[in-house]
């Protein structure tokens, strides 16, 4: 099995940072998303979702979702 490329590794759904060690996962609109910490979850819930709506989740890169 080949190693994953950087663009295939999991990323935070809020800030886009690589999340290779300890990740926080949270379900939004039936989809489980990766986050690098509680702060990013809070910003996502209180700022990004109200600003852009739930359709914003569909625009995220596939690496932001838990497989």
Biopython code that builds the backbone (N, CA, C, O; Angstrom):
import numpy as np
from Bio.PDB.StructureBuilder import StructureBuilder

atoms = [
    (1, "UNK", "N", (0.844, -1.179, 0.000)),
    (1, "UNK", "CA", (0.000, 0.000, 0.000)),
    (1, "UNK", "C", (0.887, 1.239, 0.000)),
    (1, "UNK", "O", (1.845, 1.314, 0.769)),
    (2, "UNK", "N", (0.583, 2.188, -0.836)),
    (2, "UNK", "CA", (1.411, 3.382, -0.943)),
    (2, "UNK", "C", (1.066, 4.375, 0.158)),
    (2, "UNK", "O", (-0.075, 4.397, 0.620)),
    (3, "UNK", "N", (2.014, 5.193, 0.590)),
    (3, "UNK", "CA", (1.707, 6.229, 1.586)),
    (3, "UNK", "C", (0.832, 7.314, 0.974)),
    (3, "UNK", "O", (0.873, 7.552, -0.233)),
    (4, "UNK", "N", (0.040, 7.968, 1.817)),
    (4, "UNK", "CA", (-0.852, 9.021, 1.334)),
    (4, "UNK", "C", (-0.076, 10.283, 1.005)),
    (4, "UNK", "O", (0.896, 10.623, 1.680)),
    (5, "UNK", "N", (-0.506, 10.964, -0.022)),
    (5, "UNK", "CA", (0.056, 12.270, -0.363)),
    (5, "UNK", "C", (-0.513, 13.307, 0.605)),
    (5, "UNK", "O", (-1.525, 13.053, 1.257)),
    (6, "UNK", "N", (0.127, 14.466, 0.704)),
    (6, "UNK", "CA", (-0.332, 15.513, 1.614)),
    (6, "UNK", "C", (-1.756, 15.934, 1.304)),
    (6, "UNK", "O", (-2.534, 16.211, 2.217)),
    (7, "UNK", "N", (-2.107, 15.984, 0.024)),
    (7, "UNK", "CA", (-3.461, 16.415, -0.330)),
    (7, "UNK", "C", (-4.503, 15.322, -0.093)),
    (7, "UNK", "O", (-5.691, 15.550, -0.322)),
    (8, "UNK", "N", (-4.083, 14.144, 0.360)),
    (8, "UNK", "CA", (-5.003, 13.060, 0.674)),
    (8, "UNK", "C", (-5.156, 12.858, 2.180)),
    (8, "UNK", "O", (-6.043, 12.123, 2.615)),
    (9, "UNK", "N", (-4.301, 13.500, 2.984)),
    (9, "UNK", "CA", (-4.364, 13.377, 4.429)),
    (9, "UNK", "C", (-5.543, 14.188, 4.964)),
    (9, "UNK", "O", (-6.007, 15.118, 4.305)),
    (10, "UNK", "N", (-6.030, 13.837, 6.164)),
    (10, "UNK", "CA", (-7.177, 14.575, 6.709)),
    (10, "UNK", "C", (-6.829, 16.012, 7.068)),
    (10, "UNK", "O", (-5.747, 16.291, 7.584)),
    (11, "UNK", "N", (-7.758, 16.917, 6.790)),
    (11, "UNK", "CA", (-7.609, 18.339, 7.084)),
    (11, "UNK", "C", (-8.756, 18.807, 7.970)),
    (11, "UNK", "O", (-9.834, 18.211, 7.977)),
    (12, "UNK", "N", (-8.514, 19.875, 8.713)),
    (12, "UNK", "CA", (-9.540, 20.492, 9.554)),
    (12, "UNK", "C", (-10.586, 21.160, 8.659)),
    (12, "UNK", "O", (-10.239, 21.870, 7.715)),
    (13, "UNK", "N", (-11.854, 20.934, 8.957)),
    (13, "UNK", "CA", (-12.935, 21.512, 8.162)),
    (13, "UNK", "C", (-13.050, 23.017, 8.354)),
    (13, "UNK", "O", (-13.662, 23.699, 7.533)),
    (14, "UNK", "N", (-12.469, 23.543, 9.426)),
    (14, "UNK", "CA", (-12.559, 24.973, 9.688)),
    (14, "UNK", "C", (-11.354, 25.726, 9.152)),
    (14, "UNK", "O", (-11.508, 26.645, 8.348)),
    (15, "UNK", "N", (-10.155, 25.349, 9.585)),
    (15, "UNK", "CA", (-8.964, 26.135, 9.233)),
    (15, "UNK", "C", (-8.133, 25.520, 8.110)),
    (15, "UNK", "O", (-7.258, 26.188, 7.561)),
    (16, "UNK", "N", (-8.388, 24.268, 7.759)),
    (16, "UNK", "CA", (-7.667, 23.629, 6.668)),
    (16, "UNK", "C", (-6.326, 23.024, 7.054)),
    (16, "UNK", "O", (-5.623, 22.487, 6.199)),
    (17, "UNK", "N", (-5.964, 23.103, 8.325)),
    (17, "UNK", "CA", (-4.688, 22.562, 8.796)),
    (17, "UNK", "C", (-4.710, 21.035, 8.745)),
    (17, "UNK", "O", (-5.756, 20.417, 8.943)),
    (18, "UNK", "N", (-3.550, 20.429, 8.479)),
    (18, "UNK", "CA", (-3.447, 18.976, 8.513)),
    (18, "UNK", "C", (-3.770, 18.472, 9.914)),
    (18, "UNK", "O", (-3.285, 19.033, 10.897)),
    (19, "UNK", "N", (-4.574, 17.431, 10.019)),
    (19, "UNK", "CA", (-4.930, 16.855, 11.314)),
    (19, "UNK", "C", (-4.490, 15.405, 11.335)),
    (19, "UNK", "O", (-5.293, 14.499, 11.112)),
    (20, "UNK", "N", (-3.216, 15.190, 11.602)),
    (20, "UNK", "CA", (-2.684, 13.835, 11.527)),
    (20, "UNK", "C", (-2.648, 13.117, 12.867)),
    (20, "UNK", "O", (-2.539, 11.891, 12.889)),
    (21, "UNK", "N", (-2.736, 13.828, 13.980)),
    (21, "UNK", "CA", (-2.646, 13.163, 15.281)),
    (21, "UNK", "C", (-3.975, 13.140, 15.987)),
    (21, "UNK", "O", (-4.827, 12.302, 15.690)),
    (22, "UNK", "N", (-4.162, 14.043, 16.910)),
    (22, "UNK", "CA", (-5.394, 14.065, 17.691)),
    (22, "UNK", "C", (-6.425, 14.942, 16.981)),
    (22, "UNK", "O", (-6.235, 16.148, 16.825)),
    (23, "UNK", "N", (-7.493, 14.323, 16.565)),
    (23, "UNK", "CA", (-8.541, 15.082, 15.881)),
    (23, "UNK", "C", (-9.821, 15.031, 16.694)),
    (23, "UNK", "O", (-10.051, 14.104, 17.470)),
    (24, "UNK", "N", (-10.627, 16.023, 16.506)),
    (24, "UNK", "CA", (-11.969, 16.058, 17.074)),
    (24, "UNK", "C", (-12.928, 15.890, 15.909)),
    (24, "UNK", "O", (-12.795, 16.556, 14.882)),
    (25, "UNK", "N", (-13.877, 15.015, 16.069)),
    (25, "UNK", "CA", (-14.860, 14.780, 15.024)),
    (25, "UNK", "C", (-16.222, 15.236, 15.518)),
    (25, "UNK", "O", (-16.560, 15.053, 16.688)),
    (26, "UNK", "N", (-16.994, 15.824, 14.635)),
    (26, "UNK", "CA", (-18.340, 16.263, 14.995)),
    (26, "UNK", "C", (-19.242, 16.078, 13.782)),
    (26, "UNK", "O", (-18.827, 16.277, 12.640)),
    (27, "UNK", "N", (-20.478, 15.697, 14.055)),
    (27, "UNK", "CA", (-21.445, 15.452, 12.989)),
    (27, "UNK", "C", (-22.244, 16.726, 12.732)),
    (27, "UNK", "O", (-22.824, 17.310, 13.647)),
    (28, "UNK", "N", (-22.263, 17.140, 11.472)),
    (28, "UNK", "CA", (-23.072, 18.262, 11.013)),
    (28, "UNK", "C", (-23.862, 17.800, 9.798)),
    (28, "UNK", "O", (-23.290, 17.290, 8.835)),
    (29, "UNK", "N", (-25.151, 17.976, 9.844)),
    (29, "UNK", "CA", (-26.018, 17.638, 8.715)),
    (29, "UNK", "C", (-25.828, 16.184, 8.259)),
    (29, "UNK", "O", (-25.894, 15.885, 7.067)),
    (30, "UNK", "N", (-25.592, 15.286, 9.225)),
    (30, "UNK", "CA", (-25.437, 13.867, 8.921)),
    (30, "UNK", "C", (-24.067, 13.464, 8.404)),
    (30, "UNK", "O", (-23.869, 12.309, 8.028)),
    (31, "UNK", "N", (-23.112, 14.399, 8.376)),
    (31, "UNK", "CA", (-21.765, 14.112, 7.888)),
    (31, "UNK", "C", (-20.761, 14.381, 8.996)),
    (31, "UNK", "O", (-20.827, 15.415, 9.661)),
    (32, "UNK", "N", (-19.832, 13.456, 9.196)),
    (32, "UNK", "CA", (-18.829, 13.608, 10.243)),
    (32, "UNK", "C", (-17.621, 14.348, 9.691)),
    (32, "UNK", "O", (-17.019, 13.929, 8.703)),
    (33, "UNK", "N", (-17.276, 15.451, 10.340)),
    (33, "UNK", "CA", (-16.172, 16.303, 9.893)),
    (33, "UNK", "C", (-14.996, 16.235, 10.850)),
    (33, "UNK", "O", (-15.175, 16.038, 12.052)),
    (34, "UNK", "N", (-13.776, 16.400, 10.308)),
    (34, "UNK", "CA", (-12.549, 16.481, 11.089)),
    (34, "UNK", "C", (-12.318, 17.914, 11.546)),
    (34, "UNK", "O", (-12.572, 18.858, 10.798)),
    (35, "UNK", "N", (-11.839, 18.074, 12.763)),
    (35, "UNK", "CA", (-11.434, 19.377, 13.275)),
    (35, "UNK", "C", (-10.149, 19.191, 14.066)),
    (35, "UNK", "O", (-9.903, 18.117, 14.616)),
    (36, "UNK", "N", (-9.327, 20.238, 14.125)),
    (36, "UNK", "CA", (-8.066, 20.135, 14.862)),
    (36, "UNK", "C", (-8.244, 20.404, 16.348)),
    (36, "UNK", "O", (-7.330, 20.129, 17.125)),
    (37, "UNK", "N", (-9.382, 20.928, 16.767)),
    (37, "UNK", "CA", (-9.621, 21.163, 18.180)),
    (37, "UNK", "C", (-10.992, 21.769, 18.439)),
    (37, "UNK", "O", (-11.759, 22.052, 17.519)),
    (38, "UNK", "N", (-11.272, 21.956, 19.724)),
    (38, "UNK", "CA", (-12.556, 22.507, 20.132)),
    (38, "UNK", "C", (-12.764, 23.931, 19.624)),
    (38, "UNK", "O", (-13.888, 24.321, 19.311)),
    (39, "UNK", "N", (-11.688, 24.706, 19.543)),
    (39, "UNK", "CA", (-11.799, 26.082, 19.064)),
    (39, "UNK", "C", (-12.296, 26.122, 17.619)),
    (39, "UNK", "O", (-13.147, 26.944, 17.283)),
    (40, "UNK", "N", (-11.782, 25.258, 16.779)),
    (40, "UNK", "CA", (-12.222, 25.228, 15.382)),
    (40, "UNK", "C", (-13.677, 24.766, 15.272)),
    (40, "UNK", "O", (-14.414, 25.251, 14.414)),
    (41, "UNK", "N", (-14.092, 23.841, 16.126)),
    (41, "UNK", "CA", (-15.494, 23.411, 16.123)),
    (41, "UNK", "C", (-16.385, 24.593, 16.488)),
    (41, "UNK", "O", (-17.424, 24.811, 15.864)),
    (42, "UNK", "N", (-15.976, 25.352, 17.497)),
    (42, "UNK", "CA", (-16.751, 26.504, 17.940)),
    (42, "UNK", "C", (-16.875, 27.559, 16.838)),
    (42, "UNK", "O", (-17.963, 28.088, 16.608)),
    (43, "UNK", "N", (-15.775, 27.866, 16.162)),
    (43, "UNK", "CA", (-15.802, 28.850, 15.074)),
    (43, "UNK", "C", (-16.681, 28.348, 13.932)),
    (43, "UNK", "O", (-17.438, 29.120, 13.344)),
    (44, "UNK", "N", (-16.584, 27.072, 13.621)),
    (44, "UNK", "CA", (-17.393, 26.496, 12.549)),
    (44, "UNK", "C", (-18.879, 26.607, 12.872)),
    (44, "UNK", "O", (-19.679, 26.985, 12.016)),
    (45, "UNK", "N", (-19.251, 26.269, 14.138)),
    (45, "UNK", "CA", (-20.653, 26.298, 14.555)),
    (45, "UNK", "C", (-21.218, 27.707, 14.667)),
    (45, "UNK", "O", (-22.353, 27.962, 14.266)),
    (46, "UNK", "N", (-20.422, 28.618, 15.214)),
    (46, "UNK", "CA", (-20.954, 29.945, 15.526)),
    (46, "UNK", "C", (-20.718, 30.986, 14.433)),
    (46, "UNK", "O", (-21.381, 32.024, 14.421)),
    (47, "UNK", "N", (-19.790, 30.727, 13.522)),
    (47, "UNK", "CA", (-19.495, 31.721, 12.491)),
    (47, "UNK", "C", (-19.746, 31.210, 11.072)),
    (47, "UNK", "O", (-20.550, 31.783, 10.336)),
    (48, "UNK", "N", (-19.064, 30.142, 10.695)),
    (48, "UNK", "CA", (-19.147, 29.686, 9.301)),
    (48, "UNK", "C", (-20.529, 29.156, 8.916)),
    (48, "UNK", "O", (-21.065, 29.535, 7.874)),
    (49, "UNK", "N", (-21.109, 28.287, 9.743)),
    (49, "UNK", "CA", (-22.424, 27.745, 9.388)),
    (49, "UNK", "C", (-23.511, 28.815, 9.350)),
    (49, "UNK", "O", (-24.287, 28.840, 8.394)),
    (50, "UNK", "N", (-23.606, 29.706, 10.348)),
    (50, "UNK", "CA", (-24.631, 30.759, 10.236)),
    (50, "UNK", "C", (-24.401, 31.698, 9.044)),
    (50, "UNK", "O", (-25.355, 32.177, 8.432)),
    (51, "UNK", "N", (-23.138, 31.954, 8.725)),
    (51, "UNK", "CA", (-22.818, 32.870, 7.632)),
    (51, "UNK", "C", (-23.128, 32.272, 6.266)),
    (51, "UNK", "O", (-23.713, 32.938, 5.412)),
    (52, "UNK", "N", (-22.735, 31.004, 6.056)),
    (52, "UNK", "CA", (-22.849, 30.373, 4.736)),
    (52, "UNK", "C", (-23.988, 29.367, 4.610)),
    (52, "UNK", "O", (-24.371, 29.023, 3.492)),
    (53, "UNK", "N", (-24.535, 28.890, 5.713)),
    (53, "UNK", "CA", (-25.611, 27.900, 5.673)),
    (53, "UNK", "C", (-25.076, 26.483, 5.560)),
    (53, "UNK", "O", (-23.878, 26.261, 5.387)),
    (54, "UNK", "N", (-25.994, 25.529, 5.663)),
    (54, "UNK", "CA", (-25.597, 24.113, 5.649)),
    (54, "UNK", "C", (-25.055, 23.645, 4.298)),
    (54, "UNK", "O", (-24.349, 22.639, 4.236)),
    (55, "UNK", "N", (-25.369, 24.346, 3.238)),
    (55, "UNK", "CA", (-24.830, 23.963, 1.920)),
    (55, "UNK", "C", (-23.321, 24.157, 1.864)),
    (55, "UNK", "O", (-22.657, 23.602, 0.989)),
    (56, "UNK", "N", (-22.776, 24.939, 2.789)),
    (56, "UNK", "CA", (-21.328, 25.144, 2.869)),
    (56, "UNK", "C", (-20.595, 23.829, 3.104)),
    (56, "UNK", "O", (-19.477, 23.644, 2.623)),
    (57, "UNK", "N", (-21.217, 22.922, 3.837)),
    (57, "UNK", "CA", (-20.596, 21.623, 4.128)),
    (57, "UNK", "C", (-20.317, 20.860, 2.837)),
    (57, "UNK", "O", (-19.306, 20.165, 2.732)),
    (58, "UNK", "N", (-21.203, 20.985, 1.860)),
    (58, "UNK", "CA", (-21.017, 20.280, 0.584)),
    (58, "UNK", "C", (-19.863, 20.838, -0.235)),
    (58, "UNK", "O", (-19.383, 20.171, -1.151)),
    (59, "UNK", "N", (-19.407, 22.049, 0.075)),
    (59, "UNK", "CA", (-18.305, 22.651, -0.674)),
    (59, "UNK", "C", (-16.938, 22.301, -0.090)),
    (59, "UNK", "O", (-15.911, 22.623, -0.688)),
    (60, "UNK", "N", (-16.915, 21.644, 1.073)),
    (60, "UNK", "CA", (-15.642, 21.288, 1.706)),
    (60, "UNK", "C", (-14.928, 20.197, 0.911)),
    (60, "UNK", "O", (-15.557, 19.385, 0.232)),
    (61, "UNK", "N", (-13.619, 20.198, 1.011)),
    (61, "UNK", "CA", (-12.791, 19.183, 0.369)),
    (61, "UNK", "C", (-13.079, 17.823, 1.010)),
    (61, "UNK", "O", (-13.445, 17.752, 2.183)),
    (62, "UNK", "N", (-12.915, 16.769, 0.255)),
    (62, "UNK", "CA", (-13.198, 15.397, 0.738)),
    (62, "UNK", "C", (-12.304, 15.031, 1.937)),
    (62, "UNK", "O", (-12.671, 14.171, 2.737)),
    (63, "UNK", "N", (-11.144, 15.673, 2.063)),
    (63, "UNK", "CA", (-10.243, 15.355, 3.163)),
    (63, "UNK", "C", (-10.740, 15.884, 4.507)),
    (63, "UNK", "O", (-10.157, 15.558, 5.541)),
    (64, "UNK", "N", (-11.784, 16.678, 4.518)),
    (64, "UNK", "CA", (-12.359, 17.210, 5.765)),
    (64, "UNK", "C", (-13.368, 16.242, 6.383)),
    (64, "UNK", "O", (-13.793, 16.444, 7.520)),
    (65, "UNK", "N", (-13.757, 15.201, 5.656)),
    (65, "UNK", "CA", (-14.746, 14.264, 6.134)),
    (65, "UNK", "C", (-14.065, 13.014, 6.700)),
    (65, "UNK", "O", (-13.023, 12.583, 6.207)),
    (66, "UNK", "N", (-14.667, 12.447, 7.736)),
    (66, "UNK", "CA", (-14.163, 11.203, 8.318)),
    (66, "UNK", "C", (-14.585, 10.059, 7.413)),
    (66, "UNK", "O", (-15.749, 9.960, 7.026)),
    (67, "UNK", "N", (-13.642, 9.205, 7.081)),
    (67, "UNK", "CA", (-13.949, 8.072, 6.186)),
    (67, "UNK", "C", (-14.525, 6.911, 6.946)),
    (67, "UNK", "O", (-14.839, 5.879, 6.352)),
]
sb = StructureBuilder()
sb.init_structure("model")
sb.init_model(0)
sb.init_chain("A")
sb.init_seg("    ")
for serial, (resi, resn, name, xyz) in enumerate(atoms, 1):
    if name == "N":
        sb.init_residue(resn, " ", resi, " ")
    sb.init_atom(name, np.array(xyz, "f"), 0.0, 1.0, " ", f" {name:<3s}", serial, name[0])
structure = sb.get_structure()
